[in-house]
Amino acid sequence: MKGIASVCLAILCFASSVALASDLDSTGVFSYDPVIANRDKFKFYVDEDVEPARSDFQVVSQIFLSNEKGARIAVVSLRNIASGTRTLSNREIVAILANGEKIFPSATHFELLGGDEKSTVLDFGHQLVPILYVYTRN
């Protein structure tokens, strides 16, 4: 009886590890994408339909991550340049992709006190090309 319990426990452990491995496989491991230093050198066609709404947020720093399946996220530090509290919405920040396309992140809302700085993770979905940079418009 003890031998059967050991075999069942071994099978259960193996099944759990396979399930965990397939969960990790479905999300993929993220790695850092290089940050472009001279982004003002890119001169893509300006798509006026995709522009960030005017806001009191300023991008302080940005780091991009992606996985092999094409998921793209950005860790962005923003500063509220107004004196009062402001709420960031996803329509106030845009990413420029390597093919020149401009995209908004998925829904995001957070408040930032006047003059404060905060970092957040923005999800830009699955894209075939990397993010070059993100920007706001004041």
C-alpha contacts under 8 A as a table, 3 or more apart, distances in Angstrom:
res1	aa1	res2	aa2	distance
1	M	4	I	5.25
1	M	5	A	6.42
2	K	5	A	5.17
2	K	6	S	6.32
3	G	6	S	5.13
3	G	7	V	6.31
4	I	7	V	5.13
4	I	8	C	6.14
5	A	8	C	5.07
5	A	9	L	6.06
6	S	9	L	5.06
6	S	10	A	6.14
7	V	10	A	5.07
7	V	11	I	6.19
8	C	11	I	5.12
8	C	12	L	6.11
9	L	12	L	5.04
9	L	13	C	6.15
10	A	13	C	5.15
10	A	14	F	6.14
11	I	14	F	5.09
11	I	15	A	6.10
12	L	15	A	5.14
12	L	16	S	6.15
13	C	16	S	5.11
13	C	17	S	6.25
14	F	17	S	5.20
14	F	18	V	6.26
15	A	18	V	5.14
15	A	19	A	6.19
16	S	19	A	5.10
16	S	20	L	6.16
17	S	20	L	5.04
17	S	21	A	6.10
18	V	21	A	5.11
18	V	22	S	6.22
19	A	22	S	5.20
19	A	23	D	6.29
20	L	23	D	5.11
20	L	24	L	6.39
21	A	24	L	5.18
21	A	25	D	6.14
22	S	25	D	4.84
22	S	26	S	6.18
23	D	26	S	5.23
23	D	27	T	6.66
24	L	27	T	5.44
24	L	28	G	5.90
24	L	29	V	7.45
25	D	28	G	5.10
25	D	29	V	7.79
28	G	67	N	5.78
28	G	68	E	6.74
28	G	69	K	6.90
29	V	67	N	5.66
29	V	68	E	7.65
30	F	65	L	5.90
30	F	66	S	5.10
30	F	67	N	4.53
30	F	68	E	7.87
31	S	65	L	5.33
31	S	66	S	5.66
31	S	67	N	6.24
32	Y	63	I	7.41
32	Y	64	F	5.90
32	Y	65	L	4.45
32	Y	66	S	6.65
33	D	63	I	7.54
33	D	64	F	5.34
33	D	65	L	5.36
33	D	66	S	6.77
33	D	130	P	7.69
34	P	64	F	7.37
35	V	62	Q	7.94
35	V	63	I	6.71
35	V	64	F	7.22
35	V	132	L	7.06
35	V	133	Y	7.70
36	I	39	R	5.90
36	I	132	L	6.33
36	I	133	Y	7.42
38	N	41	K	5.79
39	R	42	F	5.80
39	R	132	L	7.51
39	R	133	Y	7.42
40	D	43	K	7.58
44	F	100	G	5.51
45	Y	100	G	7.23
47	D	50	V	5.83
47	D	51	E	7.53
47	D	102	K	7.66
48	E	51	E	6.04
50	V	94	V	7.84
50	V	102	K	6.17
50	V	103	I	6.99
51	E	94	V	6.83
51	E	102	K	7.83
52	P	91	R	5.57
52	P	92	E	4.50
52	P	93	I	5.15
52	P	94	V	5.75
52	P	135	Y	7.85
52	P	136	T	5.90
52	P	137	R	5.98
53	A	91	R	5.88
53	A	92	E	4.72
53	A	93	I	7.54
53	A	136	T	7.75
53	A	137	R	6.59
54	R	92	E	6.59
54	R	136	T	7.48
54	R	137	R	5.06
54	R	138	N	5.14
55	S	92	E	6.33
55	S	136	T	7.30
55	S	137	R	6.20
55	S	138	N	5.24
56	D	80	N	5.61
56	D	81	I	5.39
56	D	82	A	5.70
56	D	86	R	7.42
56	D	138	N	5.88
57	F	78	L	6.15
57	F	79	R	5.49
57	F	80	N	4.72
57	F	81	I	6.06
57	F	88	L	7.65
57	F	136	T	6.66
57	F	137	R	7.74
57	F	138	N	7.06
58	Q	78	L	5.47
58	Q	79	R	5.15
58	Q	80	N	6.55
58	Q	81	I	6.90
58	Q	135	Y	7.79
58	Q	136	T	6.20
58	Q	137	R	7.76
58	Q	138	N	7.54
59	V	62	Q	7.47
59	V	76	V	7.00
59	V	77	S	6.07
59	V	78	L	4.69
59	V	79	R	6.53
59	V	134	V	7.77
59	V	135	Y	6.30
59	V	136	T	6.69
60	V	76	V	7.50
60	V	77	S	5.32
60	V	78	L	5.45
60	V	79	R	6.57
61	S	76	V	5.79
61	S	77	S	5.15
61	S	78	L	7.36
62	Q	74	A	6.65
62	Q	75	V	5.68
62	Q	76	V	4.46
62	Q	77	S	6.39
62	Q	133	Y	7.53
62	Q	134	V	7.48
63	I	74	A	5.65
63	I	75	V	5.16
63	I	76	V	6.52
64	F	72	R	7.32
64	F	73	I	5.93
64	F	74	A	4.47
64	F	75	V	6.33
64	F	131	I	6.98
65	L	72	R	5.97
65	L	73	I	5.36
65	L	74	A	6.20
66	S	70	G	6.26
66	S	71	A	5.34
66	S	72	R	4.62
66	S	73	I	6.34
66	S	130	P	7.75
67	N	70	G	5.54
67	N	71	A	5.60
67	N	72	R	7.20
68	E	71	A	7.55
69	K	126	H	7.39
70	G	125	G	7.94
70	G	126	H	4.83
70	G	127	Q	5.23
70	G	128	L	5.84
70	G	129	V	7.69
71	A	124	F	7.39
71	A	125	G	5.42
71	A	126	H	4.15
71	A	127	Q	6.36
72	R	123	D	6.43
72	R	124	F	5.34
72	R	125	G	5.67
72	R	126	H	5.95
72	R	127	Q	6.67
72	R	130	P	7.25
72	R	131	I	7.38
73	I	121	V	6.78
73	I	122	L	5.56
73	I	123	D	4.61
73	I	124	F	5.58
73	I	125	G	7.35
74	A	121	V	5.67
74	A	122	L	5.17
74	A	123	D	6.67
74	A	124	F	7.66
75	V	119	S	6.74
75	V	120	T	5.69
75	V	121	V	4.51
75	V	122	L	6.38
76	V	119	S	5.37
76	V	120	T	5.52
76	V	121	V	6.36
76	V	122	L	7.38
77	S	117	E	6.71
77	S	118	K	5.41
77	S	119	S	3.97
77	S	120	T	6.44
78	L	117	E	5.47
78	L	118	K	5.49
78	L	119	S	6.17
79	R	112	L	7.99
79	R	115	G	6.53
79	R	116	D	5.72
79	R	117	E	4.20
79	R	118	K	6.58
80	N	83	S	7.88
80	N	85	T	7.86
80	N	86	R	7.06
80	N	112	L	6.36
80	N	113	L	6.85
80	N	114	G	5.53
80	N	115	G	5.11
80	N	116	D	5.68
80	N	117	E	6.42
81	I	114	G	6.48
81	I	115	G	5.32
81	I	116	D	7.85
82	A	85	T	7.50
82	A	86	R	7.73
82	A	114	G	5.20
82	A	115	G	6.26
83	S	113	L	7.71
83	S	114	G	4.21
83	S	115	G	6.13
84	G	113	L	6.11
84	G	114	G	4.39
84	G	115	G	7.95
85	T	111	E	6.70
85	T	112	L	5.57
85	T	113	L	4.17
85	T	114	G	5.06
86	R	111	E	5.59
86	R	112	L	5.49
86	R	113	L	6.48
86	R	114	G	7.19
87	T	109	H	6.43
87	T	110	F	5.38
87	T	111	E	4.23
87	T	112	L	6.31
88	L	92	E	6.65
88	L	108	T	7.27
88	L	109	H	5.37
88	L	110	F	5.51
88	L	111	E	6.39
88	L	112	L	7.85
89	S	92	E	5.70
89	S	93	I	7.82
89	S	107	A	7.14
89	S	108	T	5.55
89	S	109	H	5.00
89	S	110	F	7.40
90	N	93	I	6.01
90	N	104	F	6.26
90	N	105	P	5.73
90	N	106	S	6.51
90	N	107	A	5.38
90	N	108	T	5.23
90	N	109	H	7.09
91	R	94	V	7.41
91	R	104	F	6.33
91	R	105	P	7.91
92	E	136	T	6.03
92	E	137	R	7.33
93	I	104	F	6.47
93	I	105	P	7.49
93	I	134	V	6.81
93	I	135	Y	5.70
93	I	136	T	4.81
93	I	137	R	7.71
94	V	102	K	6.35
94	V	103	I	5.59
94	V	104	F	4.90
94	V	105	P	7.05
94	V	134	V	5.44
94	V	135	Y	5.59
94	V	136	T	6.61
95	A	102	K	5.55
95	A	103	I	5.36
95	A	104	F	6.41
95	A	105	P	7.66
95	A	124	F	7.97
95	A	131	I	6.46
95	A	132	L	7.38
95	A	133	Y	5.75
95	A	134	V	4.19
95	A	135	Y	6.59
96	I	100	G	6.04
96	I	101	E	5.86
96	I	102	K	4.73
96	I	103	I	6.78
96	I	131	I	5.91
96	I	132	L	5.66
96	I	133	Y	5.58
96	I	134	V	6.17
97	L	100	G	5.32
97	L	101	E	5.31
97	L	102	K	6.32
97	L	103	I	7.82
97	L	129	V	6.38
97	L	130	P	5.73
97	L	131	I	4.38
97	L	132	L	5.43
97	L	133	Y	7.42
98	A	101	E	7.37
98	A	129	V	5.72
98	A	130	P	5.68
98	A	131	I	6.09
98	A	132	L	5.84
99	N	129	V	6.77
103	I	124	F	7.40
104	F	124	F	6.89
105	P	108	T	7.56
105	P	122	L	5.94
105	P	123	D	5.36
105	P	124	F	4.59
105	P	125	G	7.52
106	S	122	L	7.19
106	S	123	D	5.66
106	S	124	F	6.17
106	S	125	G	7.39
108	T	122	L	7.42
112	L	116	D	6.29
112	L	117	E	7.28
112	L	118	K	7.24
113	L	116	D	5.44
124	F	127	Q	7.80
127	Q	130	P	7.07
131	I	134	V	7.78
